[in-house]
Amino acid sequence: MEAARPGACPGRDRAPPRRVLERWSALGGPSCGMPHTTQLYQHVPETRWPIVYSSRYNITFMGLEKLHPFDAGKWGKVISFLKGGGFHHCSSDRGGGFCAYADITLAIKFLFERVEGISRATIVDLDAHQGNGHERDFMGDQRVYIMDVYNRHIYPGDRFAKQAIRRKVELEWGTEDDEYLDKVERNLKRALQEHPPDVMVYNAGTDILEGDRLGGLSISPQGIVKRDELVFRVARRCQVPILMVTSGGYQKRTARIIADSILNLYDLGLIGPESASISAQNSDTPLLL
């Protein structure tokens, strides 16, 4: 096999146009024709099975950029949160609603097939919209329990997919903090009692935020932080590993709210090294690292 010439890119017959390379270089990318680098083979401590991602590993779909949730060649068990992801309108056979691929479905199926001890999963979908993609994919699959809390008046209104929801909480326009948090907490506790899972996928959409024109709800920034906290606290009490994806959110201040929530979870010891230490003392199944 002929060796690649210096500076050439494996798998390409010719180099990309100079203007493309210059643009990638200006953005901090490599010069070999790939728009992002990868760091999939860094050393991973034995105490962690991380999902590996890079800030440059992204896709663009209909003008919205989100990070690729995992690389199938180097997939880990569970981490606390994943910046981006949560494409819950995409099923295995079609996209929809700004969602390019079915990352939630892929994550759960990968865990079932390749991680020993994981055979039951719960999806807790708290985005403002119904998660019809994963619902269609897991229709009739008793291993996967779906709890979905959403504005009943907005997209997608997928009646067929609703048949897969085991705990359905439909909200009205303008639902506010107290009612919302009460419904989330009560139903989450019941969901985990009805179907004790080996892993929880938490779709933590922030399009529930007041003023979000696509979500139509009226949850305050503090309400979102409190929501994430209560989900992690309930999961901790039940000793359920949790994978959090950030999903929808269509206001500029959303990023700050997500950051505040993650910092709150860290300060409370619900994620990070202290969380792993506490979990190890209480269970053979660690919570997120």
N, C-alpha and C positions, 0 to 999 in steps of 0.2 A: 504494500500500500504506500502510495507516495506521501511523503511528509508534507505537512502544510507549510507554505512559505511564511517567513517571518511577517507578523502583522495580519496574516490572513485569518479568516474565521472558518472553523470546521463546518461543513455542511453547506457552504455557499460557493457557487461557481465564480462569483466575482464580488468585489467589495461594493458596499453601498455608495451612492453618489457622495462626493466630497462635502456638499452642503449639508447632507444628513449627518455625516460624521462630525462636522463642525458644530452642528446644533446639539447633538448628544454630548459632545465634549463640553460645550458651554453650560449644559445642564448638570455636569458632573458625572456623566455616564462614561462607559468604556468606549474604546475606539474600534472595537472589533465588529461593530454592526449590530450589537445587542443593546436595546434601550435600557437595560438594567443589569446590575451585577447580582450574583447570588452568593450566599454564605451558608450553604446547606451542610457543610461538613466541619463546622467548628466543634471543638470538644464539648460534650454535654455531660455534666456531672451525673453519677449514677442515681442521685436522689431526684433527678428531674427527667421528664420525658416531654420536652417542649415542642410546640408547634413552631417551626422556624419561619420567620417572615422578615422582610426588609422594607425599609421606607421607600425604596425604589422599585419594589415588586408590586406593580399595580396594573390595573386595567382601566380603560376609559370606555364608558358606555353611555350614549346619549348625553354626553357632556358632563357626566358625573363620574368622579374618580373614587374608587375604593380599593383597598389593598386585597391582594389575593390571600385567602384565609389559610392556605396550607400548600405544601408541596408533597405530593403523594410518595415521592422517593425518600422523604425524611420526615415522617409524621410522628408526632409524639402523643402521649396519652391525654393529658389535660393541662391547660394553663388557666389562669384566673380570667383574663380578658384578652380580646383580640381586636386591635384597632382596625375597624372596618368590618366587612363581612355582614352576614345577615340578609342574604338575598332571598327572602322568603316568598317571593312571588314566582320564582323560577322553579319548575319541576324538572324531572329527568328528561322530558321530551319537548319542553318549550320554555321560552323566556317570557318576561312580562314585568310591567311596573318598575322600570329602571334596573331590573335584576337580570344579569347576564348568565349566571350559572347557579346550580342548586347546591350551594356550599353546605347548608345545614344537612341536607340528605346525604351528600358525599361524606361529611364528617362522621355522621352516625353509622353509616354502612361500613366505613373504614374501621371504626372501633369494633363493630360487631364481628367483622371478618378477621381482624389482625391483632386485637388486644384481648388477651386472656382475661376472663372474669367480667367482661362487659357484654351483657346479653339483653339488658332492659334499659330503655332510655326514656326520659321525659323532656319534651320541648315546652318551654314556658315562653310564649310569644306575647310580649307586651308592647310591640309596635302598635301605632294607632290603627293600622290596617290589618285585615284578616290575612293570615299567612297561608294562602291557598296553595302555594307551591309544594311545601313539605307535606301539607295535608293530602294532596293528591298522591304524592309518592308513597306515603305510609298508610294509605287507605286499606283497612282490613288487617294491618300488621299489629298483632296484639303485643308485640315487644315494645312498641312505641306509643306512649301516652302523650296526647297533645292538649295543652291548656292554652287557650287563645282569648285575649282580652282586647277588644277593638271597638272602634266607632262603627256602629251597625249601618250607618247611612252612607258610607263612602266606599271607594274602590277597595276590593274588587267585587264584592257581593257575589261570591262564588258559592252558590247553593249546593252544588255537588260536593265541593271540597269540605263544606261544613259538616258533612256526614262523618268525617274522620276526627272531628274534635270531640274529645272525651269530656272536657270541661270548658264550656263555652260561656263567656261573659260579654254580652253585647252592651255597649255604652251609648248614651245619647249625646247629642251636640252639647258642647260646653261643659262636660263633666269636670268637676273640680277636685282638689286634693283629697279632702276628707273622704268623700264617697269612693274615689278611685283607690286610695290606699287601703281602705277597709275591704273592698272587694278583692283586691289583689292578694292581700294577706290571708283572708279567710279561704279563698279558693285554692291558693297555693298549698296551704297546709292540708286541705282535703285531698288535693291531687296527689301529694306525696304519700298520704295514707292509703289511698286507693291503689296506687301503683308504685311501690318502693323501687326506685330506679338505681342502676349502677352508675349512671351519669345523667346530668341535666344540661341541656343546651338552652341558654337564656338569651333570647332575642330582645335586646334592650333598646328598642327604638326611642328616640327623643322627639319624634314628631307628635308626641302627646303634649308638647310644650305650648303654653298659651300663645296665641298669635300665629301658630303654624297653619297656613291656609290649606294644606293638604291633609292635616290630621283632624282639625275641627274640635279638639278638646281644649281644656283650659287648666293644664297642670303647671304649677309654678316651677321655677328652677329648683327651689328647695324640695318640692314634691318629688322631682325626678331623683335627686340625691337620696331622699328618704326611701323611695321605691327600690333603688338598687341595693341600699343597705338592708332593707327587710328581706329581699330575695336571698341575699348572701347569708343573713342570719338564720333564716329558715333552713337553707341548705346545710349550714354548719350544724344546726341542731340535729338534723337527720343524717349527718355524715355523708352527704352526697357530693361528689366532685362536680364542678360546674364550669362550663365553657361559656363565656359571655361574648356575644358579638353585638356591635353597636347599631346596625341596621339604619332605619330612616331617621331623618331630621333635616329640615330645610330652612333653617335660619342661621345667620352668621354666628349668633351667640351659642349655638349648639355645642361647638367644639369646647368652649370654656366650661360649659355645664358638665360635659363628659369628663373633662379633666378634673373638675372639682369633685365629681362623684368617685373617680378612681382614687384620688388623694384621700378622700374620706374613708373609703374601704381600707386603704393602706394604714391610715392613722388608727383605725379601729382594730387592726390586726386581722381583718377578714381576708386579706390577700397579702402575699409577700412571704418572706422566710419565717416570720413568727407564726403565720397561719399554718404553714406546713408543720412546724414544730408542735403546735397545739394539736393539730389533727393527728399526728403520729402518736401522740400520747393517748388519744381517745379511740383510735380505730386503726385497723390494718389497712384501710383504704384512705390514702392521704387526700386531703382537699388540695386546692390548687396551689401551684408553686409560681 
